[in-house]
Amino acid sequence: DDSSGTNEPQTFLEKYDSVVWENTGSAGDRAAFIHNPKTLAIYFDACLIYSLEGATETPDGDTITISIQEQGENSMSLNIQFALNPEDNGLFIFTVTSDGNTQTLRRRIDGDVDGVEDVVYIRTNFEVCF
């Protein structure tokens, strides 16, 4: 809902700010995007917060660097780089259905010869984990 009085489309981060999505294939695996500051909150056994505009140190000593590649109203693509596990580097594209209830994460890992993987998330009523 654009309450600014203009007809400009919202960005993905504006439209889905703090919406929590749960992985349909892994109960308890949840994620949320936060518009300000631009972050990604992931919950799986613990809440982890990642900057969408730079590097974040993880509890296991890795450094994950994320940059927004493109952002529309219902999709956003992120380039994600892992310092300790560069074989997991790749492009992560998040796309939400027109009804706003389902999100598909399409992961294309740089070194993966099998191609892309799609992970489906559904919108929940959970609150962001921080």
Backbone as CSV, one residue per row, in Angstrom:
resi,resn,N_x,N_y,N_z,CA_x,CA_y,CA_z,C_x,C_y,C_z
1,ASP,0.842,-1.178,0.000,0.000,0.000,0.000,0.878,1.227,0.000
2,ASP,0.769,2.052,-1.023,1.576,3.256,-1.146,0.801,4.423,-0.565
3,SER,1.161,4.856,0.640,0.441,5.926,1.313,1.063,7.292,1.071
4,SER,2.054,7.376,0.188,2.730,8.646,-0.062,1.913,9.569,-0.962
5,GLY,0.843,9.069,-1.555,0.020,9.900,-2.421,0.489,9.906,-3.862
6,THR,1.562,9.175,-4.171,2.034,9.098,-5.549,1.711,7.728,-6.104
7,ASN,1.830,7.597,-7.402,1.575,6.319,-8.046,2.857,5.568,-8.355
8,GLU,3.972,5.996,-7.769,5.233,5.310,-8.009,5.194,3.935,-7.360
9,PRO,5.669,2.921,-8.077,5.689,1.587,-7.474,6.681,1.528,-6.313
10,GLN,6.363,0.699,-5.353,7.252,0.497,-4.224,8.370,-0.453,-4.620
11,THR,9.475,-0.362,-3.904,10.527,-1.344,-4.096,10.175,-2.593,-3.297
12,PHE,10.858,-3.674,-3.588,10.657,-4.933,-2.872,10.818,-4.716,-1.371
13,LEU,11.877,-4.017,-0.963,12.130,-3.797,0.463,11.050,-2.936,1.117
14,GLU,10.519,-1.973,0.388,9.429,-1.154,0.937,8.149,-1.981,1.077
15,LYS,7.828,-2.736,0.051,6.564,-3.471,0.019,6.535,-4.633,1.010
16,TYR,7.667,-5.315,1.174,7.704,-6.507,2.022,8.531,-6.296,3.291
17,ASP,8.625,-5.049,3.732,9.354,-4.697,4.950,8.795,-5.457,6.148
18,SER,9.634,-6.263,6.781,9.316,-7.021,8.004,8.314,-8.156,7.823
19,VAL,7.972,-8.509,6.579,7.140,-9.685,6.340,8.011,-10.914,6.578
20,VAL,7.509,-11.844,7.377,8.261,-13.064,7.671,7.762,-14.184,6.769
21,TRP,8.706,-14.856,6.111,8.420,-15.944,5.188,8.976,-17.236,5.773
22,GLU,8.226,-18.346,5.662,8.689,-19.638,6.170,8.885,-20.620,5.020
23,ASN,10.016,-21.306,5.060,10.371,-22.305,4.055,9.365,-23.453,4.127
24,THR,8.707,-23.763,3.018,7.700,-24.829,3.007,8.325,-26.209,3.162
25,GLY,9.613,-26.343,2.870,10.275,-27.638,2.966,11.039,-27.839,4.260
26,SER,11.069,-26.818,5.133,11.846,-26.911,6.363,11.192,-26.043,7.433
27,ALA,10.285,-26.646,8.206,9.563,-25.901,9.243,10.549,-25.239,10.202
28,GLY,10.285,-23.997,10.531,11.144,-23.251,11.441,12.215,-22.444,10.742
29,ASP,12.422,-22.666,9.447,13.384,-21.900,8.661,12.644,-20.688,8.107
30,ARG,12.901,-19.513,8.685,12.175,-18.299,8.307,13.140,-17.189,7.908
31,ALA,12.625,-16.245,7.122,13.419,-15.103,6.682,12.528,-13.878,6.563
32,ALA,13.148,-12.705,6.765,12.438,-11.436,6.605,13.418,-10.393,6.096
33,PHE,12.939,-9.523,5.227,13.732,-8.399,4.746,13.293,-7.140,5.482
34,ILE,14.255,-6.333,5.864,13.978,-5.095,6.578,14.422,-3.939,5.679
35,HIS,13.539,-2.952,5.505,13.826,-1.831,4.621,14.875,-0.879,5.193
36,ASN,14.747,-0.534,6.470,15.676,0.445,7.043,16.110,0.006,8.430
37,PRO,17.370,-0.341,8.635,18.423,-0.411,7.616,18.238,-1.655,6.755
38,LYS,18.780,-1.616,5.560,18.616,-2.704,4.605,19.307,-3.955,5.138
39,THR,18.481,-4.869,5.654,19.010,-6.090,6.247,18.124,-7.285,5.908
40,LEU,18.694,-8.452,6.125,17.995,-9.717,5.974,18.098,-10.431,7.306
41,ALA,16.959,-10.791,7.882,16.926,-11.554,9.125,16.578,-12.991,8.771
42,ILE,17.422,-13.917,9.200,17.190,-15.329,8.957,17.076,-16.022,10.302
43,TYR,16.061,-16.861,10.455,15.880,-17.619,11.682,15.890,-19.096,11.367
44,PHE,16.875,-19.790,11.919,16.923,-21.246,11.901,17.751,-21.637,13.106
45,ASP,17.101,-21.995,14.181,17.708,-22.282,15.482,18.217,-21.027,16.197
46,ALA,18.493,-19.964,15.470,18.915,-18.689,16.047,18.610,-17.597,15.034
47,CYS,18.510,-16.369,15.510,18.238,-15.236,14.624,19.564,-14.622,14.183
48,LEU,19.778,-14.562,12.885,20.992,-13.956,12.329,20.584,-12.795,11.432
49,ILE,21.328,-11.693,11.543,21.019,-10.478,10.791,22.176,-10.182,9.842
50,TYR,21.860,-9.974,8.555,22.870,-9.712,7.532,22.582,-8.382,6.847
51,SER,23.614,-7.580,6.667,23.491,-6.333,5.924,23.312,-6.652,4.443
52,LEU,22.418,-5.911,3.780,22.228,-6.071,2.335,23.114,-5.124,1.545
53,GLU,23.970,-4.388,2.263,24.838,-3.412,1.602,26.278,-3.501,2.112
54,GLY,26.785,-4.718,2.239,28.158,-4.855,2.689,28.400,-6.177,3.370
55,ALA,29.438,-6.197,4.213,29.895,-7.427,4.849,29.317,-7.575,6.250
56,THR,29.047,-8.840,6.618,28.579,-9.185,7.956,29.399,-10.369,8.444
57,GLU,29.910,-10.268,9.663,30.611,-11.387,10.298,29.576,-12.348,10.867
58,THR,29.770,-13.639,10.648,28.847,-14.641,11.185,29.414,-15.216,12.482
59,PRO,28.564,-15.841,13.297,29.048,-16.437,14.549,30.135,-17.501,14.345
60,ASP,30.158,-18.162,13.173,31.164,-19.202,12.924,32.447,-18.655,12.301
61,GLY,32.575,-17.322,12.233,33.809,-16.714,11.744,33.870,-16.451,10.257
62,ASP,32.794,-16.689,9.543,32.767,-16.402,8.114,32.390,-14.931,7.923
63,THR,32.697,-14.407,6.768,32.254,-13.069,6.379,31.395,-13.231,5.140
64,ILE,30.164,-12.737,5.233,29.239,-12.804,4.106,29.034,-11.386,3.592
65,THR,29.288,-11.203,2.304,29.115,-9.899,1.672,27.948,-9.984,0.708
66,ILE,26.984,-9.080,0.899,25.775,-9.075,0.079,25.649,-7.730,-0.623
67,SER,25.259,-7.768,-1.875,24.949,-6.529,-2.595,23.666,-6.737,-3.392
68,ILE,22.822,-5.712,-3.374,21.579,-5.750,-4.142,21.926,-5.509,-5.604
69,GLN,21.533,-6.443,-6.471,21.796,-6.315,-7.902,20.653,-5.603,-8.616
70,GLU,19.433,-6.020,-8.328,18.237,-5.414,-8.908,17.125,-5.481,-7.884
71,GLN,16.208,-4.506,-7.973,15.074,-4.501,-7.057,13.864,-3.911,-7.762
72,GLY,12.835,-4.707,-7.888,11.564,-4.255,-8.431,10.536,-4.243,-7.320
73,GLU,9.268,-4.232,-7.707,8.211,-4.232,-6.697,8.012,-5.617,-6.086
74,ASN,8.106,-6.675,-6.902,7.860,-8.033,-6.411,9.058,-8.965,-6.560
75,SER,10.229,-8.402,-6.827,11.417,-9.247,-6.922,12.666,-8.445,-6.561
76,MET,13.650,-9.190,-6.102,14.937,-8.586,-5.770,16.007,-9.649,-5.966
77,SER,17.139,-9.252,-6.546,18.248,-10.190,-6.705,19.441,-9.694,-5.893
78,LEU,20.090,-10.650,-5.231,21.231,-10.363,-4.376,22.432,-11.175,-4.836
79,ASN,23.595,-10.543,-4.883,24.845,-11.244,-5.087,25.382,-11.526,-3.693
80,ILE,25.612,-12.800,-3.370,26.056,-13.177,-2.035,27.397,-13.894,-2.146
81,GLN,28.377,-13.402,-1.371,29.735,-13.938,-1.382,30.109,-14.411,0.022
82,PHE,30.621,-15.637,0.120,31.057,-16.222,1.383,32.578,-16.296,1.394
83,ALA,33.226,-15.686,2.391,34.691,-15.674,2.450,35.256,-17.074,2.669
84,LEU,34.681,-17.847,3.594,35.219,-19.164,3.920,34.715,-20.272,2.993
85,ASN,33.597,-20.042,2.351,33.000,-21.062,1.477,32.655,-20.463,0.116
86,PRO,33.673,-20.070,-0.655,33.386,-19.412,-1.945,32.623,-20.303,-2.921
87,GLU,32.608,-21.603,-2.682,31.842,-22.499,-3.555,30.339,-22.258,-3.412
88,ASP,29.924,-21.540,-2.357,28.515,-21.210,-2.151,28.135,-19.837,-2.702
89,ASN,29.101,-19.094,-3.264,28.820,-17.768,-3.823,27.814,-17.886,-4.959
90,GLY,26.988,-16.868,-5.103,26.060,-16.911,-6.214,25.037,-15.801,-6.212
91,LEU,24.090,-15.930,-7.118,23.007,-14.981,-7.278,21.748,-15.586,-6.667
92,PHE,21.093,-14.820,-5.797,19.886,-15.258,-5.110,18.762,-14.323,-5.536
93,ILE,17.735,-14.861,-6.180,16.633,-14.051,-6.705,15.368,-14.398,-5.930
94,PHE,14.779,-13.394,-5.304,13.555,-13.551,-4.519,12.405,-12.966,-5.317
95,THR,11.371,-13.765,-5.566,10.217,-13.329,-6.339,8.949,-13.673,-5.575
96,VAL,8.053,-12.697,-5.435,6.801,-12.889,-4.713,5.656,-12.943,-5.721
97,THR,4.725,-13.849,-5.498,3.562,-13.978,-6.376,2.712,-12.714,-6.312
98,SER,1.871,-12.534,-7.308,1.045,-11.320,-7.393,0.104,-11.161,-6.207
99,ASP,-0.305,-12.278,-5.574,-1.183,-12.160,-4.406,-0.407,-11.884,-3.112
100,GLY,0.927,-11.913,-3.175,1.757,-11.584,-2.026,1.876,-12.674,-0.980
101,ASN,1.421,-13.893,-1.274,1.423,-14.956,-0.267,2.557,-15.957,-0.382
102,THR,3.196,-16.032,-1.539,4.252,-17.009,-1.765,5.483,-16.317,-2.330
103,GLN,6.630,-16.713,-1.809,7.897,-16.186,-2.291,8.747,-17.368,-2.760
104,THR,9.369,-17.218,-3.911,10.283,-18.237,-4.402,11.690,-17.663,-4.399
105,LEU,12.600,-18.409,-3.784,14.012,-18.063,-3.818,14.653,-18.947,-4.864
106,ARG,15.219,-18.342,-5.880,15.942,-19.080,-6.913,17.426,-18.840,-6.674
107,ARG,18.135,-19.912,-6.331,19.565,-19.808,-6.054,20.360,-20.354,-7.221
108,ARG,21.276,-19.546,-7.700,22.208,-19.994,-8.729,23.608,-19.886,-8.134
109,ILE,24.145,-21.018,-7.701,25.459,-21.049,-7.080,26.512,-21.099,-8.183
110,ASP,27.534,-20.236,-8.070,28.537,-20.106,-9.129,29.165,-21.432,-9.547
111,GLY,29.558,-22.269,-8.597,30.261,-23.503,-8.927,29.378,-24.731,-9.054
112,ASP,28.067,-24.567,-9.015,27.145,-25.705,-9.031,26.821,-26.104,-10.466
113,VAL,27.231,-27.288,-10.841,26.992,-27.746,-12.214,25.547,-28.179,-12.435
114,ASP,24.794,-28.366,-11.343,23.402,-28.799,-11.469,22.454,-27.658,-11.826
115,GLY,22.950,-26.447,-11.858,22.095,-25.327,-12.237,21.503,-24.605,-11.049
116,VAL,20.219,-24.295,-11.143,19.550,-23.497,-10.125,18.711,-24.376,-9.202
117,GLU,18.419,-23.815,-8.043,17.553,-24.475,-7.081,16.491,-23.484,-6.662
118,ASP,15.239,-23.923,-6.613,14.141,-23.083,-6.154,13.698,-23.534,-4.767
119,VAL,13.530,-22.575,-3.873,13.039,-22.836,-2.525,11.797,-21.975,-2.345
120,VAL,10.687,-22.576,-1.916,9.423,-21.863,-1.791,9.169,-21.509,-0.325
121,TYR,8.770,-20.263,-0.104,8.432,-19.745,1.224,6.989,-19.245,1.191
122,ILE,6.288,-19.362,2.315,4.948,-18.806,2.427,4.948,-17.692,3.463
123,ARG,4.088,-16.736,3.245,3.941,-15.608,4.158,3.336,-16.098,5.470
124,THR,3.859,-15.599,6.588,3.384,-16.027,7.897,2.958,-14.821,8.728
125,ASN,2.448,-15.099,9.909,2.109,-14.054,10.861,3.172,-13.917,11.953
126,PHE,4.314,-14.614,11.791,5.391,-14.481,12.759,5.936,-13.061,12.744
127,GLU,6.527,-12.647,13.852,7.223,-11.361,13.904,8.692,-11.600,13.595
128,VAL,9.371,-10.555,13.142,10.790,-10.637,12.885,11.489,-11.045,14.177
129,CYS,12.510,-11.852,14.077,13.118,-12.507,15.237,14.053,-11.630,16.067
130,PHE,14.051,-10.329,15.889,14.909,-9.502,16.748,14.119,-8.383,17.370
